[in-house]
Structures are given as structure tokens and as C-alpha cells.
Amino acid sequence: MKISIGREYNAPWEKAFDRLLTPLDEFIHRQTTSGVLLMMCAMVALYIANSQWSEAYFSLLEKPFIVGMEGFQLAKSLHHWINDGLMALFFFVIGLELKRELLVGELADIKQALLPIIAAVGGMVIPVLIYISVNPEGHTFDGWGVPMATDIAFALGALALLGKRVPKNLLTFLVALAIVDDLGAVTVIALFYTETLNYSALTAAACILILLLTLNLGGIRSPSPYVLLGLVLWLAMLKSGVHATLAGILLAFTIPMRPKYDPKRFLAQINEMVGQIRRTYQREENILKNDELRSRVQSLGEGVNLVQAPAQILEHKMHLPSAFLIIPIFSLANAGVPIDWSSLGAIVVHPVSMGITAGLVLGKLIGIAGFSWVAVKLGLTSLPRGINFKHMVGVALMGGIGFTMSIFVAELGFAHHAEDLLMAKTGVLLASLLAGISGFLWLYFTTGKSA
């Protein structure tokens, strides 16, 4: 028996509402939209930090918030909750994306994966050497780790503004490079900028990570145990003295990347389910009255989930909250740097700001592009498909957007030197602006719209 195509039910306003939401939905899902939002939040934060509302702004960020219950409480400022908590979720999404690219994407080839690692190493070593050459001794030497970092959120946002002028593989490369870069920066913070390390907490974090890997190898696909253990991992990392956002990346790498069913098995199952649904439908067409039909349709939905990897499902679900909630909040909380315009000239030529600016702008350019060029010429690796050295120069310039992580390291290195801290923050801001603008203009004028 052939079943005719049934009716489509539309409420009076439904079609009009869909016509309104479709372009809005497309706008939201565009990569450039999150980039524009990120830049807008950064400009708002900068304006507030240099306005009559600056005192209220910084007071709000330092306001303590207590989470927990009696006997176990975490008391952190709003600023710390955003940087240590929300950003762990952002790095979780980045970790999922990187894992996918490493296993089945453009970075699956070891030669391709090697390129961002080599580029990141160059992008850390050369800026440090440049900074040390300007500040070889004294307390200003303590800022050597500031120009190491690349702010992945701002760099991706700036790159996304170019839209189709840059290939998708370039975004993937920048993600991989920035994550290796951040891991290097976190390692430096842990080894050189952490006054005390809690080895008990580090041991606990290692045990939790081993347990998460055991769940993966044991075939546990439900996200619940990973989420719960991930929270404990974050707490352990937070207590250890190591930056807590590292927990997000580590957790992401333990999420299963293999689906329960392969497509062939799923197609066979779909055909069987469709036959069952057809027979059930013949007995009662109204799905609200037909319990068996409703059950069959629900089983079909469960099958759709089983043919997708848990990591793939989580990445899809977390993308919008990460791009349109976490990162904008992060930008508002971290981009507000007070600038003393009256003494800007003296600040620019100060050894700390000069070393940081030169390290981030020139050091990242020489380190990332130079190390990549040497690695490719030596045959150690190759450029990803669709990417040339013009793209690499642009990404190297974008890599100089240090911003938040650089400011974070500056606050650690110059915690007891307020003047040097101001110089460092202004240097990071200036370097990030120069790097972002120069990288954007370079890629805009050297690449075509069909890139």
C-alpha cells in the first residue's frame, strides 16, 4: 500500500515568522557575525574603562561571587569566574574542533599537524628573544613571557571578518597554532609565573584524566560522566595553581570521536524502521493517539544520535553558546584597559612596552612565518590545501594579537611593579591593534574573494 504525502500544518503566523527568522538565523550562524560582536564588545569595554564609569566597571569585575555550600565554597571575583570558568568551556569547544581536525580533518596527516606546532614554537621563541634583548636584566626582565601568547578569540574574530577571502583551512591552522601557543603559555605560567604549585591537586587532576581516558576506551558514550568528571577536573586544575582553562582542552580530548553505528549499519536500520513506521501508521494515522508510532519515531531519532560521534554532537551544541555568549562576556571583562593618553609617547618608548610591542608584532611575524617557511623548505611538513605563504604571513601578523593571555601574564610578572604593569598592558594593547590591523589589511589586499 502506497501512503500519500500528508498535510503540512501551518499556524496563521508561522510562515511569516519563518520568513523573518530564516535570514536572522543565517546571520547568526555566519562566522563573521561572532567576529563583529567580539570587536564591538572589545570597543565597548575600552570605552567604559576610559570613561567616568571606569570605577564602577572595575569594581564590578572585582566583586566576589561565592559558589558552593557550607563546608565547600569557591570565592572568586567575577573577573576570575569569567576567565577561569567560562573560558574553560570555550577551550572545550576549541579542543573538540582540534580533535576532529587531527583525527579526520586537514590535520589528520602528521605532516600537516606538524606545521602549526613548528609555527607555534617559532611564535613563542622569537618574541621572547626579542623581549629579552630589550630587557636583559632587572625587574623588567620578568615580563619575558608576555609576548609569547596569541589570543585565539580575538585572532579568530579578526580573521573571520575577512569572510571568503581566507580559506577555511587557514582558520583551522590558526586554531591549532593558537592552542599550541596557549598550551606553551600555560606551561610557562605554571613553571615560571606560579608562586606555588599544589602537587596534590595536580596528582588528582592526572588521576581524573586517566579515568576519563578509561571511560573513552571502555566505550562509554553518554556525556553525563564526562561532564561530571570534567567539572572535578576543572576544580583540581583550579586548585593546582595551573590555569584552569587547560581542563577544557584536556576534557575535549577524552570525548569519544567514534559513532556507535557506521552509516551502512544506520541505513539498514533506517529501512527497517521506516517499514515498521509505515505498518504502524496504517493502523492509526494520528501520532498523538498512536503510542507505537510515537515510539518508532523516537527510536528513529535515537538512531540519528548513534550514527554521530559524541564529540561531534557536543561541538554542534556548544558552538553558538561559545560564540555568542562566552566570548562576548569574556571580551567585555578583559578588553577594558585604562590608557593614560597624556603620557602615551613615554609609554611607547619604555623598555617594557617596546619589548612587548616588538615581540608580538615582529617576533610573531618572524617566528610563525619564518619557522613555517624553513619547515616546508626542509620537507618536514607541507602547507594545508588552499593555503600559500601569503596566507601564512597574514596569520603570523594576526598571531601578534596577544591581548588577554598576554595581559594575564603581565599581571603575574609585574604584580609588584604597578608602573611596569601599566607599560605592559599598554604595549599589549598597542601591539594587538597593530598586529590585527596589519594582518587584516595584508590578507585583504593579497587574497581574492574566492579564497
Contacts in CASP RR format, 6 or more apart in sequence:
PFRMAT RR
TARGET T0000
AUTHOR 0000-0000-0000
METHOD contacts of the structure
MODEL  1
MKISIGREYNAPWEKAFDRLLTPLDEFIHRQTTSGVLLMMCAMVALYIAN
SQWSEAYFSLLEKPFIVGMEGFQLAKSLHHWINDGLMALFFFVIGLELKR
ELLVGELADIKQALLPIIAAVGGMVIPVLIYISVNPEGHTFDGWGVPMAT
DIAFALGALALLGKRVPKNLLTFLVALAIVDDLGAVTVIALFYTETLNYS
ALTAAACILILLLTLNLGGIRSPSPYVLLGLVLWLAMLKSGVHATLAGIL
LAFTIPMRPKYDPKRFLAQINEMVGQIRRTYQREENILKNDELRSRVQSL
GEGVNLVQAPAQILEHKMHLPSAFLIIPIFSLANAGVPIDWSSLGAIVVH
PVSMGITAGLVLGKLIGIAGFSWVAVKLGLTSLPRGINFKHMVGVALMGG
IGFTMSIFVAELGFAHHAEDLLMAKTGVLLASLLAGISGFLWLYFTTGKS
A
1 282 0 8 1.000
3 278 0 8 1.000
3 281 0 8 1.000
3 282 0 8 1.000
27 33 0 8 1.000
28 320 0 8 1.000
28 324 0 8 1.000
29 320 0 8 1.000
31 160 0 8 1.000
31 163 0 8 1.000
31 171 0 8 1.000
32 160 0 8 1.000
32 161 0 8 1.000
32 163 0 8 1.000
34 157 0 8 1.000
34 160 0 8 1.000
34 323 0 8 1.000
34 324 0 8 1.000
34 327 0 8 1.000
35 156 0 8 1.000
35 157 0 8 1.000
35 158 0 8 1.000
35 160 0 8 1.000
35 161 0 8 1.000
36 161 0 8 1.000
37 323 0 8 1.000
37 324 0 8 1.000
37 327 0 8 1.000
37 328 0 8 1.000
38 153 0 8 1.000
38 154 0 8 1.000
38 157 0 8 1.000
38 327 0 8 1.000
38 328 0 8 1.000
38 331 0 8 1.000
39 157 0 8 1.000
39 158 0 8 1.000
39 161 0 8 1.000
41 328 0 8 1.000
41 331 0 8 1.000
41 332 0 8 1.000
41 335 0 8 1.000
42 154 0 8 1.000
42 331 0 8 1.000
42 335 0 8 1.000
42 336 0 8 1.000
43 335 0 8 1.000
44 332 0 8 1.000
45 57 0 8 1.000
45 331 0 8 1.000
45 332 0 8 1.000
45 333 0 8 1.000
45 334 0 8 1.000
45 335 0 8 1.000
45 336 0 8 1.000
46 335 0 8 1.000
46 336 0 8 1.000
46 337 0 8 1.000
46 339 0 8 1.000
48 54 0 8 1.000
48 57 0 8 1.000
48 336 0 8 1.000
49 57 0 8 1.000
49 58 0 8 1.000
49 335 0 8 1.000
49 336 0 8 1.000
49 337 0 8 1.000
49 338 0 8 1.000
50 338 0 8 1.000
50 339 0 8 1.000
54 338 0 8 1.000
57 336 0 8 1.000
60 78 0 8 1.000
61 77 0 8 1.000
61 78 0 8 1.000
61 79 0 8 1.000
61 333 0 8 1.000
62 77 0 8 1.000
62 78 0 8 1.000
62 79 0 8 1.000
63 77 0 8 1.000
63 78 0 8 1.000
64 75 0 8 1.000
64 76 0 8 1.000
64 77 0 8 1.000
65 75 0 8 1.000
65 76 0 8 1.000
65 77 0 8 1.000
65 78 0 8 1.000
65 81 0 8 1.000
66 73 0 8 1.000
66 74 0 8 1.000
66 75 0 8 1.000
67 73 0 8 1.000
67 74 0 8 1.000
67 76 0 8 1.000
67 81 0 8 1.000
68 74 0 8 1.000
74 235 0 8 1.000
74 238 0 8 1.000
76 84 0 8 1.000
78 333 0 8 1.000
79 333 0 8 1.000
79 334 0 8 1.000
82 329 0 8 1.000
82 330 0 8 1.000
82 333 0 8 1.000
82 334 0 8 1.000
83 245 0 8 1.000
83 330 0 8 1.000
83 333 0 8 1.000
83 334 0 8 1.000
83 404 0 8 1.000
83 408 0 8 1.000
84 238 0 8 1.000
84 243 0 8 1.000
84 244 0 8 1.000
84 245 0 8 1.000
85 234 0 8 1.000
85 244 0 8 1.000
85 245 0 8 1.000
86 326 0 8 1.000
86 329 0 8 1.000
86 330 0 8 1.000
87 245 0 8 1.000
87 326 0 8 1.000
87 330 0 8 1.000
88 234 0 8 1.000
88 244 0 8 1.000
88 245 0 8 1.000
88 247 0 8 1.000
88 248 0 8 1.000
89 248 0 8 1.000
89 318 0 8 1.000
89 321 0 8 1.000
89 322 0 8 1.000
89 326 0 8 1.000
90 153 0 8 1.000
90 245 0 8 1.000
90 322 0 8 1.000
90 326 0 8 1.000
90 327 0 8 1.000
90 330 0 8 1.000
91 179 0 8 1.000
91 182 0 8 1.000
91 245 0 8 1.000
91 246 0 8 1.000
91 248 0 8 1.000
91 249 0 8 1.000
91 252 0 8 1.000
92 248 0 8 1.000
92 249 0 8 1.000
92 251 0 8 1.000
92 252 0 8 1.000
92 318 0 8 1.000
93 252 0 8 1.000
93 315 0 8 1.000
93 318 0 8 1.000
93 319 0 8 1.000
93 322 0 8 1.000
94 152 0 8 1.000
94 175 0 8 1.000
94 179 0 8 1.000
94 249 0 8 1.000
94 252 0 8 1.000
95 179 0 8 1.000
95 248 0 8 1.000
95 249 0 8 1.000
95 252 0 8 1.000
95 253 0 8 1.000
96 252 0 8 1.000
96 255 0 8 1.000
96 311 0 8 1.000
96 314 0 8 1.000
96 315 0 8 1.000
96 318 0 8 1.000
97 172 0 8 1.000
97 175 0 8 1.000
97 315 0 8 1.000
98 107 0 8 1.000
98 175 0 8 1.000
98 176 0 8 1.000
98 179 0 8 1.000
98 249 0 8 1.000
98 252 0 8 1.000
99 252 0 8 1.000
99 253 0 8 1.000
99 255 0 8 1.000
99 257 0 8 1.000
99 311 0 8 1.000
100 257 0 8 1.000
100 311 0 8 1.000
100 312 0 8 1.000
100 315 0 8 1.000
101 107 0 8 1.000
101 108 0 8 1.000
101 172 0 8 1.000
101 175 0 8 1.000
101 176 0 8 1.000
102 108 0 8 1.000
102 113 0 8 1.000
103 257 0 8 1.000
104 257 0 8 1.000
105 172 0 8 1.000
106 112 0 8 1.000
106 169 0 8 1.000
106 172 0 8 1.000
106 173 0 8 1.000
106 384 0 8 1.000
106 385 0 8 1.000
107 113 0 8 1.000
107 116 0 8 1.000
107 172 0 8 1.000
107 176 0 8 1.000
111 380 0 8 1.000
111 381 0 8 1.000
111 382 0 8 1.000
112 381 0 8 1.000
112 382 0 8 1.000
112 384 0 8 1.000
113 176 0 8 1.000
114 375 0 8 1.000
114 380 0 8 1.000
114 381 0 8 1.000
115 173 0 8 1.000
115 372 0 8 1.000
115 375 0 8 1.000
115 376 0 8 1.000
115 381 0 8 1.000
115 382 0 8 1.000
115 383 0 8 1.000
115 384 0 8 1.000
116 173 0 8 1.000
116 176 0 8 1.000
116 177 0 8 1.000
116 180 0 8 1.000
117 176 0 8 1.000
117 180 0 8 1.000
118 371 0 8 1.000
118 372 0 8 1.000
118 375 0 8 1.000
118 380 0 8 1.000
118 381 0 8 1.000
119 173 0 8 1.000
119 177 0 8 1.000
119 367 0 8 1.000
119 368 0 8 1.000
119 369 0 8 1.000
119 371 0 8 1.000
119 372 0 8 1.000
119 375 0 8 1.000
119 392 0 8 1.000
119 396 0 8 1.000
120 177 0 8 1.000
120 178 0 8 1.000
120 180 0 8 1.000
120 181 0 8 1.000
120 184 0 8 1.000
120 368 0 8 1.000
121 180 0 8 1.000
121 371 0 8 1.000
122 367 0 8 1.000
122 368 0 8 1.000
122 370 0 8 1.000
122 371 0 8 1.000
123 148 0 8 1.000
123 181 0 8 1.000
123 363 0 8 1.000
123 364 0 8 1.000
123 367 0 8 1.000
123 368 0 8 1.000
123 371 0 8 1.000
123 396 0 8 1.000
123 399 0 8 1.000
124 148 0 8 1.000
124 181 0 8 1.000
124 184 0 8 1.000
124 185 0 8 1.000
125 367 0 8 1.000
126 359 0 8 1.000
126 363 0 8 1.000
126 364 0 8 1.000
126 366 0 8 1.000
126 367 0 8 1.000
127 147 0 8 1.000
127 148 0 8 1.000
127 359 0 8 1.000
127 360 0 8 1.000
127 363 0 8 1.000
127 364 0 8 1.000
127 367 0 8 1.000
128 144 0 8 1.000
128 145 0 8 1.000
128 147 0 8 1.000
128 148 0 8 1.000
130 147 0 8 1.000
130 355 0 8 1.000
130 358 0 8 1.000
130 359 0 8 1.000
130 362 0 8 1.000
130 363 0 8 1.000
131 143 0 8 1.000
131 144 0 8 1.000
131 145 0 8 1.000
131 146 0 8 1.000
131 147 0 8 1.000
131 355 0 8 1.000
131 356 0 8 1.000
131 358 0 8 1.000
131 359 0 8 1.000
132 141 0 8 1.000
132 144 0 8 1.000
134 351 0 8 1.000
134 354 0 8 1.000
134 355 0 8 1.000
134 358 0 8 1.000
135 141 0 8 1.000
135 143 0 8 1.000
135 144 0 8 1.000
135 351 0 8 1.000
135 352 0 8 1.000
135 355 0 8 1.000
139 414 0 8 1.000
139 417 0 8 1.000
139 420 0 8 1.000
140 351 0 8 1.000
140 352 0 8 1.000
140 420 0 8 1.000
142 413 0 8 1.000
142 414 0 8 1.000
142 417 0 8 1.000
143 352 0 8 1.000
143 356 0 8 1.000
143 409 0 8 1.000
143 410 0 8 1.000
143 413 0 8 1.000
143 414 0 8 1.000
143 420 0 8 1.000
143 424 0 8 1.000
145 185 0 8 1.000
145 188 0 8 1.000
145 192 0 8 1.000
145 193 0 8 1.000
145 409 0 8 1.000
146 356 0 8 1.000
146 406 0 8 1.000
146 409 0 8 1.000
146 410 0 8 1.000
146 413 0 8 1.000
146 424 0 8 1.000
146 428 0 8 1.000
147 355 0 8 1.000
147 356 0 8 1.000
147 359 0 8 1.000
147 360 0 8 1.000
147 363 0 8 1.000
147 364 0 8 1.000
147 402 0 8 1.000
147 406 0 8 1.000
147 431 0 8 1.000
148 181 0 8 1.000
148 184 0 8 1.000
148 185 0 8 1.000
148 188 0 8 1.000
148 406 0 8 1.000
148 409 0 8 1.000
149 181 0 8 1.000
149 182 0 8 1.000
149 185 0 8 1.000
149 402 0 8 1.000
149 405 0 8 1.000
149 406 0 8 1.000
149 409 0 8 1.000
150 177 0 8 1.000
150 178 0 8 1.000
150 181 0 8 1.000
150 182 0 8 1.000
150 364 0 8 1.000
150 398 0 8 1.000
150 399 0 8 1.000
150 400 0 8 1.000
150 401 0 8 1.000
150 402 0 8 1.000
150 405 0 8 1.000
151 178 0 8 1.000
151 401 0 8 1.000
151 402 0 8 1.000
151 403 0 8 1.000
151 404 0 8 1.000
151 405 0 8 1.000
151 406 0 8 1.000
151 432 0 8 1.000
152 174 0 8 1.000
152 175 0 8 1.000
152 178 0 8 1.000
152 179 0 8 1.000
152 181 0 8 1.000
152 182 0 8 1.000
153 327 0 8 1.000
153 330 0 8 1.000
153 331 0 8 1.000
153 404 0 8 1.000
154 331 0 8 1.000
154 401 0 8 1.000
154 402 0 8 1.000
154 403 0 8 1.000
154 404 0 8 1.000
154 432 0 8 1.000
155 174 0 8 1.000
155 178 0 8 1.000
155 398 0 8 1.000
155 399 0 8 1.000
155 400 0 8 1.000
155 401 0 8 1.000
155 402 0 8 1.000
155 436 0 8 1.000
156 171 0 8 1.000
156 174 0 8 1.000
156 175 0 8 1.000
156 178 0 8 1.000
158 398 0 8 1.000
158 401 0 8 1.000
158 436 0 8 1.000
158 439 0 8 1.000
158 440 0 8 1.000
159 166 0 8 1.000
159 170 0 8 1.000
159 171 0 8 1.000
159 174 0 8 1.000
159 395 0 8 1.000
159 398 0 8 1.000
159 443 0 8 1.000
160 171 0 8 1.000
161 440 0 8 1.000
162 440 0 8 1.000
162 443 0 8 1.000
162 444 0 8 1.000
162 447 0 8 1.000
164 449 0 8 1.000
164 450 0 8 1.000
164 451 0 8 1.000
165 443 0 8 1.000
165 444 0 8 1.000
165 447 0 8 1.000
165 448 0 8 1.000
165 449 0 8 1.000
165 451 0 8 1.000
166 391 0 8 1.000
166 443 0 8 1.000
166 447 0 8 1.000
166 451 0 8 1.000
167 386 0 8 1.000
167 387 0 8 1.000
167 391 0 8 1.000
167 451 0 8 1.000
169 384 0 8 1.000
169 385 0 8 1.000
169 386 0 8 1.000
169 387 0 8 1.000
170 384 0 8 1.000
170 387 0 8 1.000
170 391 0 8 1.000
170 395 0 8 1.000
172 384 0 8 1.000
173 384 0 8 1.000
173 387 0 8 1.000
173 395 0 8 1.000
174 395 0 8 1.000
174 398 0 8 1.000
174 399 0 8 1.000
177 368 0 8 1.000
177 395 0 8 1.000
177 399 0 8 1.000
178 399 0 8 1.000
179 249 0 8 1.000
181 399 0 8 1.000
182 245 0 8 1.000
182 405 0 8 1.000
183 246 0 8 1.000
183 249 0 8 1.000
185 405 0 8 1.000
185 409 0 8 1.000
186 242 0 8 1.000
186 243 0 8 1.000
186 245 0 8 1.000
186 246 0 8 1.000
188 409 0 8 1.000
189 242 0 8 1.000
189 243 0 8 1.000
189 408 0 8 1.000
189 409 0 8 1.000
189 412 0 8 1.000
190 197 0 8 1.000
190 241 0 8 1.000
190 242 0 8 1.000
190 243 0 8 1.000
193 409 0 8 1.000
193 412 0 8 1.000
193 413 0 8 1.000
194 241 0 8 1.000
194 242 0 8 1.000
196 241 0 8 1.000
197 240 0 8 1.000
197 241 0 8 1.000
197 242 0 8 1.000
198 239 0 8 1.000
198 240 0 8 1.000
198 241 0 8 1.000
199 240 0 8 1.000
201 236 0 8 1.000
201 237 0 8 1.000
201 239 0 8 1.000
201 240 0 8 1.000
201 241 0 8 1.000
202 236 0 8 1.000
202 240 0 8 1.000
202 242 0 8 1.000
204 236 0 8 1.000
205 233 0 8 1.000
205 236 0 8 1.000
205 237 0 8 1.000
205 240 0 8 1.000
205 242 0 8 1.000
205 247 0 8 1.000
208 229 0 8 1.000
208 230 0 8 1.000
208 232 0 8 1.000
208 233 0 8 1.000
208 236 0 8 1.000
209 233 0 8 1.000
209 250 0 8 1.000
209 254 0 8 1.000
211 229 0 8 1.000
212 226 0 8 1.000
212 229 0 8 1.000
212 230 0 8 1.000
212 233 0 8 1.000
212 250 0 8 1.000
212 251 0 8 1.000
212 254 0 8 1.000
213 254 0 8 1.000
215 225 0 8 1.000
215 226 0 8 1.000
215 229 0 8 1.000
215 254 0 8 1.000
216 254 0 8 1.000
216 255 0 8 1.000
216 256 0 8 1.000
219 256 0 8 1.000
220 226 0 8 1.000
220 256 0 8 1.000
221 256 0 8 1.000
221 260 0 8 1.000
221 310 0 8 1.000
222 310 0 8 1.000
223 255 0 8 1.000
223 310 0 8 1.000
223 313 0 8 1.000
223 314 0 8 1.000
226 251 0 8 1.000
226 254 0 8 1.000
226 255 0 8 1.000
226 310 0 8 1.000
229 251 0 8 1.000
230 247 0 8 1.000
230 248 0 8 1.000
230 251 0 8 1.000
233 247 0 8 1.000
233 248 0 8 1.000
233 250 0 8 1.000
233 251 0 8 1.000
234 244 0 8 1.000
234 247 0 8 1.000
234 248 0 8 1.000
234 251 0 8 1.000
236 247 0 8 1.000
237 243 0 8 1.000
237 244 0 8 1.000
237 246 0 8 1.000
237 247 0 8 1.000
238 244 0 8 1.000
238 247 0 8 1.000
252 311 0 8 1.000
255 310 0 8 1.000
255 311 0 8 1.000
255 314 0 8 1.000
256 309 0 8 1.000
256 310 0 8 1.000
256 311 0 8 1.000
257 309 0 8 1.000
257 310 0 8 1.000
257 311 0 8 1.000
257 312 0 8 1.000
258 309 0 8 1.000
259 306 0 8 1.000
259 307 0 8 1.000
259 308 0 8 1.000
259 309 0 8 1.000
259 312 0 8 1.000
260 306 0 8 1.000
260 307 0 8 1.000
261 269 0 8 1.000
261 303 0 8 1.000
261 306 0 8 1.000
261 307 0 8 1.000
262 307 0 8 1.000
263 307 0 8 1.000
265 307 0 8 1.000
266 303 0 8 1.000
266 306 0 8 1.000
266 307 0 8 1.000
269 303 0 8 1.000
270 300 0 8 1.000
273 296 0 8 1.000
273 299 0 8 1.000
273 300 0 8 1.000
276 296 0 8 1.000
277 293 0 8 1.000
277 296 0 8 1.000
277 297 0 8 1.000
277 300 0 8 1.000
280 290 0 8 1.000
280 292 0 8 1.000
280 293 0 8 1.000
280 296 0 8 1.000
281 290 0 8 1.000
281 293 0 8 1.000
283 290 0 8 1.000
283 292 0 8 1.000
284 290 0 8 1.000
284 293 0 8 1.000
287 293 0 8 1.000
287 294 0 8 1.000
287 297 0 8 1.000
288 294 0 8 1.000
305 313 0 8 1.000
330 404 0 8 1.000
334 403 0 8 1.000
334 404 0 8 1.000
334 407 0 8 1.000
335 403 0 8 1.000
335 404 0 8 1.000
337 407 0 8 1.000
337 425 0 8 1.000
337 426 0 8 1.000
337 428 0 8 1.000
337 429 0 8 1.000
339 426 0 8 1.000
339 429 0 8 1.000
340 347 0 8 1.000
340 422 0 8 1.000
340 426 0 8 1.000
344 426 0 8 1.000
347 353 0 8 1.000
347 422 0 8 1.000
347 423 0 8 1.000
347 426 0 8 1.000
347 427 0 8 1.000
348 354 0 8 1.000
348 357 0 8 1.000
348 426 0 8 1.000
348 427 0 8 1.000
348 430 0 8 1.000
350 423 0 8 1.000
352 414 0 8 1.000
352 420 0 8 1.000
352 423 0 8 1.000
352 424 0 8 1.000
352 427 0 8 1.000
353 423 0 8 1.000
353 424 0 8 1.000
353 426 0 8 1.000
353 427 0 8 1.000
353 430 0 8 1.000
356 406 0 8 1.000
356 410 0 8 1.000
356 424 0 8 1.000
356 427 0 8 1.000
356 428 0 8 1.000
356 431 0 8 1.000
357 427 0 8 1.000
357 430 0 8 1.000
357 431 0 8 1.000
357 434 0 8 1.000
359 431 0 8 1.000
360 399 0 8 1.000
360 400 0 8 1.000
360 401 0 8 1.000
360 402 0 8 1.000
360 406 0 8 1.000
360 428 0 8 1.000
360 431 0 8 1.000
360 432 0 8 1.000
360 435 0 8 1.000
361 397 0 8 1.000
361 400 0 8 1.000
361 431 0 8 1.000
361 434 0 8 1.000
361 435 0 8 1.000
361 438 0 8 1.000
364 396 0 8 1.000
364 397 0 8 1.000
364 399 0 8 1.000
364 400 0 8 1.000
364 435 0 8 1.000
365 393 0 8 1.000
365 396 0 8 1.000
365 397 0 8 1.000
365 400 0 8 1.000
366 396 0 8 1.000
367 396 0 8 1.000
368 392 0 8 1.000
368 395 0 8 1.000
368 396 0 8 1.000
368 399 0 8 1.000
369 389 0 8 1.000
369 392 0 8 1.000
369 393 0 8 1.000
369 394 0 8 1.000
369 396 0 8 1.000
370 396 0 8 1.000
372 383 0 8 1.000
372 389 0 8 1.000
372 392 0 8 1.000
372 396 0 8 1.000
373 389 0 8 1.000
373 392 0 8 1.000
375 381 0 8 1.000
376 382 0 8 1.000
376 383 0 8 1.000
383 389 0 8 1.000
383 392 0 8 1.000
386 451 0 8 1.000
390 442 0 8 1.000
390 443 0 8 1.000
390 446 0 8 1.000
390 447 0 8 1.000
391 443 0 8 1.000
391 447 0 8 1.000
391 451 0 8 1.000
393 442 0 8 1.000
393 446 0 8 1.000
394 439 0 8 1.000
394 442 0 8 1.000
394 443 0 8 1.000
397 435 0 8 1.000
397 436 0 8 1.000
397 438 0 8 1.000
397 439 0 8 1.000
397 442 0 8 1.000
398 435 0 8 1.000
398 436 0 8 1.000
398 439 0 8 1.000
398 440 0 8 1.000
399 435 0 8 1.000
400 431 0 8 1.000
400 432 0 8 1.000
400 435 0 8 1.000
400 436 0 8 1.000
401 432 0 8 1.000
401 435 0 8 1.000
401 436 0 8 1.000
402 428 0 8 1.000
402 431 0 8 1.000
402 432 0 8 1.000
402 435 0 8 1.000
403 428 0 8 1.000
403 429 0 8 1.000
403 432 0 8 1.000
406 428 0 8 1.000
406 432 0 8 1.000
407 424 0 8 1.000
407 425 0 8 1.000
407 428 0 8 1.000
410 421 0 8 1.000
410 424 0 8 1.000
410 425 0 8 1.000
410 428 0 8 1.000
411 421 0 8 1.000
414 420 0 8 1.000
414 421 0 8 1.000
414 424 0 8 1.000
415 421 0 8 1.000
END
